[in-house]
Amino acid sequence: MEYTKLGNTGLDVSRICLGCMGFGEKGRWMHPWVIDEESSRTIIQKALELGVNFFDTANVYSDGTSEEFLGRALKDYADRDEVVIATKVYFRMFEGPNGAGLSRKAIMTEIDKSLKRLGTDYVDLYQIHRWDYQTPIEETMEALHDVVKAGKARYIGASAMYAWQFMKALHVAEKHGWTRFVSMQNHLNLIYREEEREMLPLCREEKIGVIPYSPLASGRLTRDWSETTLRSETDQVQKSKYGATEDQDRLIVERVAAIAEQRGVPRSHIALAWLWQKEPVTAPIIGATKISHLEDAVAALAVKLTPEEIASLEEPYVPHRVVGAI
């Protein structure tokens, strides 16, 4: 395993982050392909054995059961001080007023509920899952600052927004002397590169760590175009992200397959190697639901692409509709 600092902090994180959206009780959220607690514990234990110390979840994943599964597994298999736990807040957790968003009330309520589910006194990284258009950013940033000062989070991060929004949040924090975002969890992979226009240059300039989600485009970069899975057939979020650009994306997937065949490695190695060479990517979030997903990701760390291979992978890309930030 390789380790690096998260952005401009002293926090050491593995170059692979285990994403826990695929863990949870079935029927508690939108995804029918989640795996149960016993299966998720096996993957978490294997991740620790492979040197992964960075784990990402969210309050909304499977109605909180993802946090519960992760918390119980880490308590059994790891020393709390040796792991980095990240979770998120924004999406609706209960019906009615104040059940979602980034108001002070919502943040203060949800951090305590997340800590209880995770079975820990603090999270290492507390992230806003989306931008809240209904709450002043000043209210959100001050509440997050107070969460940090109360010892309930060590750092704060953001996810999936426009660059102007992220810059505004950074400015508000600096203006008031509040805790600053240290990371950006955004949508980035070989078939979705819109973040290269504004967000990645901003993160480089501001020394923000980038921990991209969907690094393998929900598996589309890892298999033949005609091959399907339970997730590809049922994941409506995946279809909304990539369904409109399949003709263009197929050319890139074919380039990935060709380079993987030439090198004698799985296609996931090529897709991940491309991400790791992108500044300032810190740790792609690997949503493993099988042991092989983890083992492939760790093995991919040894792959270094040539400039010619990078150019070949990037050449077919065409502009995509912005998804994730809206």
RAGI-V959679 format. One line per field, one symbol per residue. ss: DSSP state (H for helix, E for strand, C for the rest). phi: phi as a letter, one per 30 degrees, with the letter a starting at -180 (. if undefined). psi: psi as a letter, one per 30 degrees, with the letter a starting at -180 (. if undefined). Layout:
# RAGI-V959679
ss: ???
phi: ???
psi: ???
This chain:
# RAGI-V959679
ss: CCEEECCCCCCEEECEEEECCCECCCCCCCCCCCECHHHHHHHHHHHHHCCCCEEECCCCHHHHHHHHHHHHHHHHHCCHHHCEEEEEECCCCCCCCCCCCCCHHHHHHHHHHHHHHHCCCCEEEEEECCCCCCCCHHHHHHHHHHHHHCCCEEEEEEECCCHHHHHHHHHHHHHHCCCCEEEEECECECCECHHHCCHHHHHHHHCCEECCECCCHHHHHHCCCCCCCHHHHHCHHHHHHHHHHHHHHHHHHHHHHHHHHHHCCCHHHHHHHHHHCCCCECCEEECCCCHHHHHHHHHHCCCCCCHHHHHHHHHCCCCCCCCCCC
phi: .cbaddhcbcddbddbcddcddclddicadcdcdcddeddddddddedddjdccbbbadddhhjddddddddddddcbdedcccccbbblddcadjeidajbdeddddddddddddddibdacdbccddadcdcbeddddddddedddddidbdbbbbbhbdddddddddddddecicecdcbbcbdaadcbbddddbdddddddchcdcbdchdchhjddcbedddbbedddcdddedddbddbddddeddeddedddddddibddedddddddddddcdcadccddbbedddddddddeddbddedddddddeddbecddbjdc
psi: klllkjbhlgkkklfkkjkgfgklkkffafjfgllleeeeeeeeeeeeefgkgkkkalefjhhffeeeeeeeeeeeflkeffljkkllkelkfllakgflahleeeeeeeeeeeeeefhlfllejjkkflkjffkkfeeeeeeeeeeeffgfkellllkilleeeeeeeeeeeeefglkkkfljjljkafgjgfffeeeeeeeeeghkkkiklhfghhfffflkefklleefffjfeeefefefgeeeeeeeeeeeeeeeeefhlleeeeeeeeeffjkhkejkjjikgleeeeeeeeffffkjkleeeeeeefefklklkklef.
